[in-house]
Amino acid sequence: MPKTHGKSFAIPKLLVWEAWRRVKANKGAPGVDGEDLEQFETDLKSNLYRVWNRMSSGTWFPPPVRAVVIPKPHGGGVRMLGVPTIADRVAQTTVAMFLEPLVEPRFHPDSYGYRPGKSAHDALATCRQRCWRYDWVIDLDVQKFFDEVPWDLTIKAVQAVTDSPWVLLYVKRWLAAPLQHPDGTLEQRERGTAQGSAVSPVLANLFMHYAFDAWMVREYPGCPFERFADDAIVHCVSRREAEAVLAGITERMTEVGLRLHPDKTRIVYCKDSNRRDKHEHVSFTFLGYAFRPRQAKSKTGVIFTSFLPAISPEALKAKRTVIRRLRIHRHTTMTLADLARWLNPIITGWMNYYGRYRRTAMRPLLEQINLYLRRWAGRKYKRLKAYKRFKQWRIRIAAQQPRLFAHWQWVAWC
């Protein structure tokens, strides 16, 4: 597009408007300035014009990114998120939307993270199928990927898909934006990209496309893989091949300035009824699901062992911790219907994600919710402390409203 009169860069106003719509739909917390989405929207026209005007003039300088520590979604520690301001999120989304149509045709079909039309369930389904066909798996974990990804190679990856000067200018500025910790201190970085920012996913995918995906296709075309951001599973036909491929990947990661986690990266044997050898590792965790030998039943009723996914013990423990922290039994000012409206969105999200495969593995979590509902009933209605009376009340409620709570579809309360 031709340059706007008096502007250094031609950035369509409509692109900034569409970026705002996406930011609003994604919701999210305020940045370091404390301005939330509602406050930004009170003077939306002026705020969006300021973003467009400064980006078009080359004078958009991102403020520090608010550092927030959150638990990992599937358990197993915490991660540092970087939360930009709302205005900076609009600017980042503008660049991300500009890059998407340029990078999507290049990406490998087995790259699933943060891509339109692809999901974690797609990656899990492909992984499950390939574990049945390939005897060995390399469970890869890139150590501190978002903290250590090198800037020079990230910029080089962006240059491979576009020569647009304004995109390169702002990507460099966002990479260099400092992190502001809760105590107000600023952390200047020399590498890494803030996980949680709007432009970070496309930058991470673009980097890993050249650093891993394209390299794997070139060097090991016979070893299919599934990658979701910095987590990847590689399939091999033999242990010898797996060891050789892992050595090659380790060297490749060193070349691009990254490291494989020494404890979380391992070679796994996909043991089942037809693969009965004994090996040290016969399970791995991918996207919150634990793949391991599990009992299965054929259509004819024959019991056998298959290599299958189900919610991982770490994810199950993390969600049970969430349930404890909700203190359901103490919300006695709420009615049972109020509890259902509060809890159902949370429970439904867990069921939709972790219940895709082997939903029975979620039973301890869902039964724990029922246990807290019983404790709530005993606190709210003193007469229900006696189990016999509680049981009668519970049967009546379950009969009258069998779908009051989302998880009653899988774990009955009667």
C-alpha positions as CSV (number, residue, x, y, z in Angstrom):
1,M,0.0,0.0,0.0
2,P,1.2,3.6,-0.6
3,K,2.4,5.5,2.3
4,T,-0.1,7.7,4.1
5,H,0.7,11.4,3.6
6,G,3.2,12.4,6.2
7,K,3.7,8.9,7.6
8,S,6.8,6.7,7.5
9,F,4.9,3.5,7.1
10,A,1.7,2.4,5.4
11,I,-0.4,0.7,8.1
12,P,-4.1,0.4,7.3
13,K,-6.4,1.8,10.0
14,L,-8.7,-1.1,9.4
15,L,-5.9,-3.5,10.4
16,V,-5.5,-1.7,13.8
17,W,-9.3,-1.8,14.2
18,E,-9.4,-5.6,13.6
19,A,-6.5,-6.0,16.0
20,W,-8.6,-4.3,18.7
21,R,-11.5,-6.6,18.1
22,R,-9.3,-9.6,18.5
23,V,-7.7,-8.1,21.7
24,K,-11.2,-7.4,23.2
25,A,-12.4,-11.0,22.3
26,N,-9.3,-12.5,24.0
27,K,-9.9,-10.4,27.1
28,G,-6.9,-10.4,29.5
29,A,-5.5,-8.4,32.4
30,P,-4.1,-4.9,32.5
31,G,-0.5,-4.1,31.9
32,V,1.9,-1.9,33.9
33,D,-0.4,1.2,33.4
34,G,-3.3,-0.5,35.1
35,E,-5.7,0.3,32.2
36,D,-8.2,-2.5,31.6
37,L,-10.3,-3.2,28.5
38,E,-13.3,-1.2,29.7
39,Q,-11.2,1.9,30.5
40,F,-9.4,1.7,27.1
41,E,-12.8,1.5,25.4
42,T,-14.2,4.6,27.0
43,D,-12.1,6.7,24.6
44,L,-11.7,4.0,22.0
45,K,-11.4,6.2,18.9
46,S,-8.6,8.4,20.3
47,N,-6.8,5.4,21.8
48,L,-6.8,3.5,18.5
49,Y,-5.9,6.6,16.5
50,R,-2.9,7.1,18.9
51,V,-1.7,3.5,18.3
52,W,-2.1,3.8,14.5
53,N,-0.5,7.3,14.4
54,R,2.6,6.3,16.3
55,M,3.0,3.0,14.6
56,S,2.7,4.7,11.2
57,S,5.2,7.4,12.2
58,G,7.7,4.9,13.6
59,T,7.4,6.3,17.1
60,W,5.6,3.5,18.9
61,F,7.8,2.5,21.8
62,P,6.4,-0.3,23.9
63,P,6.2,0.3,27.7
64,P,7.6,-2.4,30.1
65,V,5.8,-5.7,30.2
66,R,4.2,-6.7,33.5
67,A,5.7,-9.9,34.9
68,V,3.2,-12.4,36.3
69,V,4.0,-15.8,37.7
70,I,1.2,-18.4,37.1
71,P,1.0,-22.2,37.6
72,K,1.6,-24.2,34.5
73,P,-1.8,-25.2,33.0
74,H,-1.1,-28.9,33.2
75,G,0.8,-28.9,36.5
76,G,4.5,-29.2,37.1
77,G,5.7,-25.8,38.4
78,V,5.2,-22.2,37.4
79,R,5.9,-20.0,34.4
80,M,6.6,-16.3,33.9
81,L,4.1,-14.5,31.8
82,G,4.6,-11.0,30.3
83,V,1.4,-8.9,30.2
84,P,1.6,-5.9,27.8
85,T,-0.6,-2.9,28.2
86,I,-3.9,-2.9,26.2
87,A,-2.6,-0.4,23.7
88,D,0.7,-2.3,23.2
89,R,-1.4,-5.5,22.8
90,V,-3.3,-3.8,20.0
91,A,0.0,-2.8,18.3
92,Q,1.4,-6.4,18.7
93,T,-1.8,-7.9,17.4
94,T,-1.6,-5.6,14.3
95,V,1.9,-7.1,13.5
96,A,0.8,-10.6,14.3
97,M,-2.2,-10.3,11.9
98,F,0.1,-8.9,9.2
99,L,2.4,-11.9,9.6
100,E,-0.1,-14.7,9.8
101,P,-1.0,-15.0,6.1
102,L,2.7,-14.8,5.3
103,V,3.8,-17.5,7.7
104,E,0.9,-20.0,7.7
105,P,1.6,-21.4,4.3
106,R,5.2,-22.1,5.3
107,F,4.5,-23.9,8.6
108,H,4.7,-27.7,8.8
109,P,1.3,-29.5,9.1
110,D,2.5,-31.1,12.4
111,S,3.1,-27.7,14.1
112,Y,-0.1,-27.3,16.2
113,G,0.6,-24.5,18.7
114,Y,-1.2,-21.2,18.4
115,R,-2.3,-21.7,14.8
116,P,-5.8,-21.1,13.3
117,G,-7.6,-24.3,12.7
118,K,-5.3,-26.4,14.8
119,S,-5.5,-27.4,18.5
120,A,-3.9,-29.4,21.2
121,H,-6.4,-32.2,20.6
122,D,-5.3,-32.4,17.0
123,A,-1.7,-32.9,18.2
124,L,-2.8,-35.5,20.7
125,A,-4.9,-37.4,18.1
126,T,-2.0,-37.6,15.7
127,C,0.5,-38.6,18.5
128,R,-1.8,-41.4,19.6
129,Q,-2.1,-42.8,16.1
130,R,1.6,-42.7,15.5
131,C,2.4,-44.3,18.9
132,W,0.6,-47.4,17.6
133,R,2.7,-47.5,14.4
134,Y,6.1,-46.6,15.8
135,D,7.7,-48.5,18.7
136,W,9.8,-45.6,20.0
137,V,9.2,-42.0,21.0
138,I,11.6,-39.1,21.8
139,D,9.9,-36.8,24.4
140,L,11.5,-33.4,23.8
141,D,11.4,-30.6,26.2
142,V,13.3,-27.3,25.3
143,Q,14.5,-25.8,28.5
144,K,13.3,-22.3,29.2
145,F,12.5,-21.7,25.5
146,F,10.7,-18.4,25.9
147,D,13.4,-17.1,28.2
148,E,16.4,-18.1,26.0
149,V,15.3,-17.9,22.4
150,P,18.0,-15.8,20.7
151,W,17.0,-12.4,19.2
152,D,19.3,-12.4,16.2
153,L,17.9,-15.7,14.9
154,T,14.3,-14.6,15.7
155,I,14.8,-11.5,13.6
156,K,16.4,-13.5,10.9
157,A,13.4,-15.8,10.8
158,V,11.1,-12.8,10.4
159,Q,13.2,-11.4,7.6
160,A,12.8,-14.7,5.8
161,V,9.1,-14.1,5.4
162,T,8.9,-10.3,5.1
163,D,11.1,-7.3,4.3
164,S,8.5,-4.8,5.7
165,P,10.6,-2.3,7.7
166,W,7.9,-1.4,10.2
167,V,7.3,-5.1,11.2
168,L,11.1,-5.6,11.7
169,L,11.4,-2.3,13.7
170,Y,8.6,-3.2,16.1
171,V,9.6,-6.8,16.6
172,K,13.0,-5.6,17.6
173,R,11.5,-3.2,20.1
174,W,9.1,-5.7,21.6
175,L,11.9,-8.2,22.1
176,A,14.0,-5.6,23.9
177,A,11.0,-4.4,26.1
178,P,12.0,-4.9,29.8
179,L,10.0,-6.9,32.3
180,Q,8.5,-5.1,35.3
181,H,8.3,-7.2,38.4
182,P,5.6,-6.7,41.1
183,D,8.1,-4.7,43.2
184,G,8.6,-2.3,40.4
185,T,12.1,-3.3,39.4
186,L,12.8,-3.5,35.7
187,E,14.6,-6.5,34.2
188,Q,16.5,-5.8,31.0
189,R,16.8,-8.9,28.8
190,E,19.3,-9.9,26.1
191,R,17.4,-12.9,24.8
192,G,13.9,-14.5,25.0
193,T,10.4,-13.3,24.1
194,A,7.7,-12.5,26.7
195,Q,5.4,-15.5,26.9
196,G,1.8,-14.1,26.9
197,S,2.3,-11.2,24.6
198,A,0.2,-11.1,21.4
199,V,3.1,-11.3,19.0
200,S,5.1,-14.0,20.9
201,P,3.3,-17.1,19.5
202,V,3.9,-16.2,15.9
203,L,7.6,-15.4,16.6
204,A,8.0,-18.6,18.6
205,N,6.4,-20.7,15.8
206,L,8.5,-18.9,13.1
207,F,11.7,-19.5,15.0
208,M,10.9,-23.2,15.7
209,H,9.9,-23.7,12.1
210,Y,13.4,-23.0,10.9
211,A,15.2,-24.2,14.0
212,F,13.4,-27.6,14.3
213,D,10.5,-28.4,11.8
214,A,12.2,-27.6,8.5
215,W,15.5,-29.1,9.9
216,M,13.7,-32.4,10.9
217,V,12.1,-32.7,7.5
218,R,15.5,-32.2,5.9
219,E,17.6,-34.4,8.2
220,Y,15.2,-37.1,9.4
221,P,12.4,-37.3,6.9
222,G,11.4,-40.8,8.2
223,C,10.7,-39.6,11.7
224,P,7.4,-37.8,12.0
225,F,6.8,-35.5,14.9
226,E,4.1,-33.4,16.6
227,R,5.1,-30.0,18.0
228,F,3.1,-27.6,20.1
229,A,5.2,-24.5,20.8
230,D,8.3,-25.7,22.5
231,D,7.0,-29.2,23.3
232,A,7.6,-31.9,20.7
233,I,7.2,-35.7,20.3
234,V,9.3,-37.5,17.6
235,H,8.5,-41.1,16.5
236,C,11.2,-43.6,15.6
237,V,11.1,-47.3,14.5
238,S,14.0,-48.5,16.7
239,R,15.9,-47.5,19.8
240,R,19.1,-47.1,17.8
241,E,17.4,-44.6,15.5
242,A,15.9,-42.8,18.4
243,E,19.3,-42.4,20.0
244,A,20.9,-41.1,16.8
245,V,18.0,-38.6,16.2
246,L,18.1,-37.4,19.8
247,A,21.9,-36.8,19.5
248,G,21.3,-34.8,16.3
249,I,18.5,-32.7,17.8
250,T,20.6,-32.0,20.9
251,E,23.4,-30.7,18.6
252,R,20.9,-28.7,16.5
253,M,19.4,-27.0,19.6
254,T,22.9,-26.0,20.7
255,E,23.5,-24.5,17.2
256,V,20.4,-22.3,17.5
257,G,21.1,-21.2,21.1
258,L,18.7,-23.5,23.0
259,R,19.1,-26.5,25.3
260,L,17.1,-29.7,25.9
261,H,16.0,-30.3,29.4
262,P,18.3,-33.1,30.7
263,D,15.6,-34.6,33.0
264,K,12.5,-34.1,30.9
265,T,13.9,-35.2,27.6
266,R,13.9,-39.0,27.2
267,I,13.5,-41.9,24.9
268,V,10.3,-43.9,25.5
269,Y,9.2,-47.4,24.5
270,C,5.6,-47.7,23.4
271,K,4.8,-50.9,25.2
272,D,1.6,-52.8,24.6
273,S,0.3,-56.4,24.0
274,N,2.4,-56.7,20.8
275,R,5.5,-54.9,22.1
276,R,6.5,-56.6,25.3
277,D,10.2,-55.8,25.8
278,K,11.3,-54.3,29.1
279,H,12.8,-50.8,29.0
280,E,13.3,-48.1,31.6
281,H,10.8,-45.6,30.2
282,V,7.4,-46.7,29.0
283,S,5.4,-43.5,29.4
284,F,5.6,-39.8,28.6
285,T,3.5,-36.7,29.1
286,F,2.4,-34.4,26.3
287,L,0.0,-31.4,26.6
288,G,-1.4,-32.6,29.9
289,Y,-1.9,-36.2,28.8
290,A,0.1,-39.2,30.0
291,F,0.7,-41.8,27.3
292,R,1.4,-45.2,28.7
293,P,0.3,-48.9,28.5
294,R,-3.4,-49.1,29.5
295,Q,-6.0,-51.9,29.5
296,A,-8.4,-51.7,26.6
297,K,-11.2,-53.8,25.2
298,S,-11.8,-54.7,21.6
299,K,-15.1,-54.5,19.8
300,T,-15.5,-58.2,20.4
301,G,-14.9,-57.9,24.1
302,V,-11.2,-59.1,24.2
303,I,-9.1,-57.4,26.8
304,F,-5.7,-56.3,25.7
305,T,-3.0,-53.7,26.5
306,S,-2.7,-50.6,24.3
307,F,-0.5,-47.5,24.4
308,L,-3.1,-44.8,25.2
309,P,-3.4,-41.2,26.6
310,A,-5.3,-40.0,29.6
311,I,-5.1,-37.0,31.9
312,S,-1.7,-36.9,33.4
313,P,-1.1,-37.3,37.2
314,E,0.4,-33.8,37.3
315,A,-2.6,-32.3,35.6
316,L,-5.0,-34.2,37.9
317,K,-3.1,-33.1,41.0
318,A,-3.1,-29.5,39.7
319,K,-6.8,-29.4,39.2
320,R,-7.5,-31.1,42.5
321,T,-5.5,-28.3,44.1
322,V,-7.7,-25.8,42.3
323,I,-10.8,-27.4,43.7
324,R,-9.4,-27.3,47.3
325,R,-8.5,-23.6,46.9
326,L,-12.0,-22.8,45.7
327,R,-13.3,-23.6,49.2
328,I,-16.7,-24.7,47.8
329,H,-18.0,-25.9,51.1
330,R,-17.6,-22.4,52.6
331,H,-19.9,-20.6,50.2
332,T,-23.0,-21.2,52.2
333,T,-24.6,-17.9,51.2
334,M,-25.0,-19.3,47.7
335,T,-27.8,-21.6,46.6
336,L,-27.1,-24.9,44.8
337,A,-28.1,-23.2,41.5
338,D,-25.6,-20.4,42.3
339,L,-22.9,-23.0,42.8
340,A,-23.7,-24.6,39.5
341,R,-23.5,-21.3,37.6
342,W,-20.1,-20.6,39.3
343,L,-18.5,-24.0,38.9
344,N,-19.9,-25.3,35.6
345,P,-17.7,-23.1,33.3
346,I,-14.6,-24.4,35.1
347,I,-15.7,-28.0,35.2
348,T,-16.9,-28.0,31.6
349,G,-13.5,-26.6,30.5
350,W,-11.7,-29.4,32.2
351,M,-14.1,-32.1,30.9
352,N,-13.8,-30.8,27.3
353,Y,-10.0,-30.8,27.4
354,Y,-9.0,-33.7,29.6
355,G,-12.0,-35.9,28.8
356,R,-11.3,-36.3,25.1
357,Y,-9.5,-39.6,25.9
358,R,-10.1,-42.0,28.7
359,R,-12.5,-39.9,30.6
360,T,-12.7,-42.4,33.5
361,A,-9.2,-41.1,34.5
362,M,-10.9,-37.9,35.6
363,R,-13.2,-39.7,38.0
364,P,-11.2,-38.9,41.2
365,L,-11.3,-35.1,40.3
366,L,-15.1,-35.1,39.6
367,E,-15.8,-37.2,42.7
368,Q,-13.8,-34.7,44.8
369,I,-16.2,-32.0,43.6
370,N,-19.2,-34.1,44.7
371,L,-17.4,-34.5,48.1
372,Y,-17.2,-30.7,48.5
373,L,-20.8,-30.4,47.5
374,R,-21.8,-32.7,50.3
375,R,-19.7,-30.7,52.8
376,W,-21.4,-27.5,51.5
377,A,-24.8,-29.1,52.1
378,G,-23.9,-30.1,55.6
379,R,-22.8,-26.6,56.4
380,K,-25.7,-24.8,54.8
381,Y,-28.4,-27.1,56.1
382,K,-27.6,-28.5,59.6
383,R,-30.1,-31.3,59.3
384,L,-28.1,-32.7,56.3
385,K,-25.1,-33.4,58.5
386,A,-26.6,-36.8,59.1
387,Y,-25.8,-39.1,56.2
388,K,-29.2,-40.7,56.0
389,R,-30.9,-37.4,55.6
390,F,-28.3,-36.1,53.2
391,K,-28.7,-39.2,51.0
392,Q,-32.4,-38.7,50.7
393,W,-31.9,-35.0,49.8
394,R,-29.2,-35.9,47.3
395,I,-31.3,-38.5,45.5
396,R,-34.2,-36.0,45.3
397,I,-32.0,-33.2,43.8
398,A,-30.3,-35.6,41.4
399,A,-33.7,-36.9,40.2
400,Q,-35.2,-33.4,39.8
401,Q,-32.1,-31.8,38.2
402,P,-29.9,-34.5,36.8
403,R,-27.8,-32.0,34.8
404,L,-27.6,-29.3,37.3
405,F,-23.8,-29.7,37.5
406,A,-21.9,-30.5,34.3
407,H,-19.9,-33.4,35.8
408,W,-23.0,-35.3,36.8
409,Q,-23.1,-36.5,33.2
410,W,-20.0,-38.6,34.0
411,V,-20.1,-39.1,37.8
412,A,-23.6,-39.4,39.2
413,W,-24.5,-37.9,42.6
414,C,-26.9,-40.6,43.6
